Amino acid sequence: MAGKEDSETFFSAATPLAFELGSLPTTVIPVDPSATDLTAPPKPVIITSPTVAGTYPVVLFFHGFYLRNYFYSDVINHVASHGYIVVAPQLCKILPPGGQVEVDDAGKVINWTSKNLKAHLPSSVNANGNYTALVGHSRGGKTAFAVALGHAATLDPSIKFSALVGIDPVAGISKCIRTDPEILTYKPESFDLDMPVAVIGTGLGPKSNMLMPPCAPAEVNHEEFYIECKATKGHFVAADYGHMDMLDDNLPGFVGFMAGCMCKNGKRKKSEMRSFVGGIVVAFLKYSIWGEKSEIRQILKDPSVSPARLDPSPELEEASGYLV
C-alpha cells in the first residue's frame, strides 16, 4: 500500500501527524463467508492491517446506506497505517437489510473478530483484544452507535469498546421517518455510553442536491447525535464538504455513480476531506486508547491545522470540562 511519500503537499510542519499517512505499510485482506472454513466471517469483510510485526487495536468500520466497504479504502488505509487493524464488513448485498438486521449482523461480525480474526492476519500481526473501537459513516455511523448502546442482540456482552466515532451519522430520512432501532431520544446527553465519542459532521450534508433530498437531514444528523452524547465527547464539522466527500475517487459501478451524485458535494479536493476524516479518527483513537492528548489539543487550539475548514469551532468536552 501507499507510504508517507504519497501524502498530499498541503501539509505543513505544524500539521498534526494524524492528518498524514502513517509510517506503517499495510495490506488488504478480503475474507468471505465459507461453509467449509470455521474461521470465516458471517459477512464478507475487508481487513486492512499493518504488516509490521506487532499487536494492534481493532477498529470496526461500518459503511453507509447502500454503499460498499471498498469505497472507503483511502480513509481505512490512512487509519491502519497509524497502527490499527481495520475490519470493514459488507452488511448489505443488492438491497439494504432492515436497520435492526444490520445492527445484529454487525454484532455477529464483532463476535467473529474477537474469536477468529487472528486466523486471517499476517503471521507476525496480532489483534489487541483489550482495545476495540467502533467507526461508521452515515447509516453505518448510526449502526455503530446502536451497537454501542446495546441494541445488537447478537453481540457477546463480554465485549467492551474503547471508542466510538460517527462520521456524519444519519438516523433516517426525517425525525418522523427513522430506521430501526430508533436510538435518538431528542433529549440532551441521553445516550448511555461508557466510552469516549467523536462525532464528525459535514456542512453540506443537510443541504439538498438539486431535486434530491438532503443526505444528512437536520434533526437526524451529526448535530443531534452530538447533543445526545455525554462527556467525554468531541465534535468536528468540515464546513465545505458533503456527506459523501470522504469516499474514494472514481467509484465503480452503478452504486458508485449514485454515491457521487446523490448528495450535495463540496468544491474542494476530496483528498483533503479524506485526510481530515482519517486524521480525526486517528487523533481521537490516540486520545481515547492511549491517552495521547497533544494532537487533539492542537486541533482544538488551532483549527487551521486541519486539511478541511472547521466551522463551528471544534470542541472536546471531557467529564471534567472542555479540553483546551
N, C-alpha and C positions, 0 to 999 in steps of 0.2 A: 504494500500500500504506500501512499504518499508519505513523504518525510517532511521535515521542517523547511527544506529548501523550496517547497511548493507554497508556503504561506503567502498571503496577499501582501502587497507592498504598502498598504495603508497603515501598517503598524509602526509605532514609534518606540523609542527606547523606554518610554514611560508606560506603555501598554501592559496591563497585567498579562502574565504568561498564559492564563486560562483562555484568552481570546486567540492565542496562536495554536497551531497544531502542536501536539505534544511530541516528545522526543522518542517515544516507543514505536517501533514498527508493529504493524498489526496484520492479522489475517482474517479472511471472511470464510465462515464455515456454514453452509446451508445444511440443515438436517430436516428430513421429512418423517412423518409418522410411518411406522412399519409394523406389520403383523408378526414379523419374524425376529425383530430386534427388540429385546426387552428394555434397552436403554433409549429407545426412540421417543421423541416428544409426542404429546397428544395432538399438537397442531404443528404445522410447518414453522420452523424458526430459522432466523439468520443470526449466527453468533459472530460477533466481531471481537476478537481477543488480541491482546498484546502477544507477541511471540517470544519476548524476553522472559527467561525463567523467573518465576515469582508467584506470589499469591495475591490475588486482586479482588476487590469488591465486585459484586454483581449488580448490574443495572438492568431492570426490565423496561423495555421501551415499547409502548403501545401506539400503533398507528391510528390515524384519523379515519373518519367515516368514509367507507368505500375505497380507501386508499391502500397502497401496497407497502409492505415493510421496507422494500428496497428503494422506495422513493426518498428515504432519509439517510442514504448511505454516507453522504458527506458529514452530516451532523453526528451520526453514530460513530464514524471513524474518528472524528475530532475528539469525542469523549473517550473512546477506547485508547487513543494514543497517549492519554494522560494517566493510564494505569487502571482501567476498568474493563471488565468483561461485560459487553452489552449483548443482551438476548432480546431480539425483536421478533415476536410471534406474528404470524399472519392469522388474524382472527375472523376473517371473512373470505368467502370464495367469490361466486358470482354476485350473490346478493348478501348484504349485511344481515347478520342474525339479530334477533331481539336484543335489547340492551342488557337484560338480565342474563341471557345466554352468553353474551360476550364477556360479561363480568365473571361468570362461572368458568368459562373457558380460560380466562386469564388466571384464575386461581389454580386450575389444573396445570398450566404451564409453569407457574411459580413453584408448585409442588415438585414438578419434574426437575427444575433447576437445582433444587435442594438435594435431590437423590441421584440424578443421572447426568448432570451437566459435565462432570469430570470426564466421562467416557468419550466426550466429543471435543475436548480441548487439546491443544498441543501438549505433548508428553511432559514438558517441563513447566506447564502452567497449571495453577490450582485456583479454585474459587474460594474466597474467604467467606465462609458461611456466617460469620458474625456481622457482616455488613451487606445488606441488600437494599437497593433504592428502587423506587417506582418513578418512571417518567412516562408521560404520554402527551400526544398532540390532539387537539380538537376533541372529538368524541373519545379518543384514546386517553386524553387528559382526564375526562370525566370518569372513564373506566379505572384509571389509576387511583383517583380519589375514592371511587366506590369500593375498590378492593381495600384500600387503607382504612375505610370506615367500617369494614366488616361485612360488606354485602355479598361477598363471594362465598356461597355455601360450600363450595368445593375446597376452599383453602385450608390447609393444615394449620390449626390455630397456634401451633408452636412457633410458626414462622413470624419473625418480627422484622420491621422495616426501619431503616436508619434515616431515610429522607424521602421526600415526595416533591416532584416538580411537575407542574401542569403547564404545558406550552399552549397558550391560547385555548384553554379548555372550554368546551361548549356542552351544555346540558340539554339542548333541544332547539326547536325552531323558535319558541317563544316561552314566556312564563306559563302560558296555558297549555302548551304542547311540548312536553318534556319526555325524554327517553327514560325507560325503566333501568334501574331503580331511581326514583325521584329523590335525589340526595339533597338538593337545595332546599333550605328551610325559610329563607328570607328573614333570618334573624342573625344579627351580628355575632360572630365568634361562637356559632352553634356547632361547628364541626368538632367532634370528639376525637382529636388526633393527638397521638403522643410522640410525634416526630416533627422536626423542622420542615416547613413547607415553603416552597418558592412558587410564585405564580408569574408566568411570563405572558404579557399581553401584546396586542398589536393595535396601533392607532386606526388602521383602515379596516380591521375585522368587522366592526359594527356598521360599515358603510355598504350600500348597495352597489352592485356592478351592473350598470345599465338596467336591464329588466330583471336581473337575478336578485333575489333577496340577500340580505347580509349573511355571510358565512359564520359570523360570531355575533349574534344579535345581542342587544342590550338586555339586561335582566337575566341572561343565561350564560354570560361570558366571563372573562377573567376578572372583571370588577366584582361581580357577585361572589365568585369563588374566594377571592381575597378577603372580602368583607366577612365571610363566614368562617375564616380560619382564625385560630387563636395563635398568639405568640408561642413559639418563635415562627415568624412568617416574613417573607420578602415579596416585593412587588417590583417588576421591571417591565416597562412598556416601551416597545420600539415604535415610535410615533409615526414614522414614514413608511411602514411596511404593512402588508396584508396577511391574511390568515394562512395562505399557502406559500409565502415567500421564503420559508426556511427549507422547502423541498429542493431536491437536486434539479439541475438544469436538464432540459431536453428529455422529459419523462416519456417513456414509450407507451404505445397503445392508446385505446380509447379512454381508459381511466386516466392515463397521464395527460391526455389532451384536455379532458374535462377539469382535471385538477389545476391546469394552467389558465383556464378562462372563466371558471365559475365565480371566483371571488375577486373583490377589488384588490388589485396588486399595486405595490409601490413602484416608483420610477427609478429607484436607486439599485445598485448591484445586489443581486440575491446572495452573492458570496459574502457580502458584509453581514447580511442577516443570518446566514448560516454560522458565521464566526461568532456573532453576538449570541445566538441561541446556544451553540455548543459551549461558548465561554461562560455564560451564566450557569449552565448546568454544571460545568467543571468547578467553577469557583464556589458554587453552593454545596457541591459534594465535598470539596475540600473543607469547607466550613463545618458542615454537618457531621461528617465521618471522622475527620482528622483534627478538627478544632483549629484549622488554619484560617485566621480572620483577615490576613493582610490584603489579599486580593479583593475580597468582597468589600472590605472597608475602603479600598482605593476607588472602587466603582461608585460607592455611595458618596464619597467626598468629592470626587471629580468625575461626573458622568460623561464628560467629553472623552475619556479614555475608551469608551465603548465604540465599537465599529458602527453601531446604529444609534441615532439620536434618541435619547430617553426623555420622554415627556408624558406624564408628570415626572418629577424627580423620583429616582428610585428610593426605596426605603426597605429597611430590615428591622423589624421590631422583635427584640428578644423579650423573654419573660420579665427581665429586669429593666426594660426600657429600650429605646432605639439605639442601634449600633451606629456610631459615627466615628 
